[in-house]
Amino acid sequence: MKSAVAALPARLEALVRDNLPNTPACEPVALESIMRGATKLPIRHNGDIYTLRVTRYGKLILTK
């Protein structure tokens, strides 16, 4: 069985590996640490691909 971390895109995998073990689950994570300058981030969830996008106005949109 694959671990949940192995199924994540590389940026999220790095975030989980580097930041979350030291951060309680209730603590917010800075968007910049996930996006790393990108405006779109593909996210795999239950076999489906979603896209997290930052708009030019700084809003977040999650689409399937």
Secondary structure, 3 states (H helix, E strand, C coil): CCCCHHHCCHHHHHHHHHCHHHCCCCCCCCHHHHHCCCCEEEEEECCEEEEEEECCCCCEEEEC
